[in-house]
Amino acid sequence: CQDAQSVCQGVEDDDMNVICLGGRVVANTLAWELVRAFLQARFIGAERHRRRLAKVERLESRVSE
C-alpha cells in the first residue's frame, strides 16, 4: 500500500487483515499514517463485499482439495 485510500478501501471493502509497505518506497512519516489508517478502518460488510469474499473462499477451498 502506498496511500491511505488504498489502505482504507482494502479493509472496508475486502476485509484486508495484512498491510505491506515498501521499505524503499514509503517514507517513515507516510508509513505511520498508513498504519494508523489501517488500524482505524473497519470492514463495511455490504452484501456485494460479502459475495466477493465468498467467491474467494470457494476458490481457496478448491485449491486446498
For each residue, the residues with C-beta under 8 A, 3 or more apart:
1: 6 7 10 19 20 21 34 38
2: 6 21 22 25 26 30 34
3: 6 7 34
4: 7 8 33 34 37
5: 8 9
6: 1 2 3 9 10
7: 1 3 4 10 11 19 34 37 38 41
8: 4 5 11 12 37 41
9: 5 6 12 13 14
10: 1 6 7 13 14 16 19 41
11: 7 8 14 15 16 17 38 41 42 43
12: 8 9 41 42 43 44
13: 9 10 44 46 49
14: 9 10 11 49 52 53
15: 11 43 49 53
16: 10 11 19
17: 11
18:
19: 1 7 10 16 34 35 38
20: 1
21: 1 2 25 26 31 34 35
22: 2 25 26
23: 26
24:
25: 2 21 22
26: 2 21 22 23 30 31 34
27: 30 31
28: 31 32
29: 32 33
30: 2 26 27 33 34
31: 21 26 27 28 34 35
32: 28 29 35 36
33: 4 29 30 36 37
34: 1 2 3 4 7 19 21 26 30 31 37 38
35: 19 21 31 32 38 39
36: 32 33 39 40
37: 4 7 8 33 34 40 41
38: 1 7 11 19 34 35 41
39: 35 36
40: 36 37
41: 7 8 10 11 12 37 38
42: 11 12
43: 11 12 15 49
44: 12 13 49
45: 49 50
46: 13 49 50
47: 50 51
48: 51 52
49: 13 14 15 43 44 45 46 52 53
50: 45 46 47 53 54
51: 47 48 54 55
52: 14 48 49 55 56
53: 14 15 49 50 56 57
54: 50 51 57 58
55: 51 52 58 59
56: 52 53 59 60
57: 53 54 60 61
58: 54 55 61 62
59: 55 56 62 63
60: 56 57 63 64
61: 57 58 64 65
62: 58 59 65
63: 59 60
64: 60 61
65: 61 62
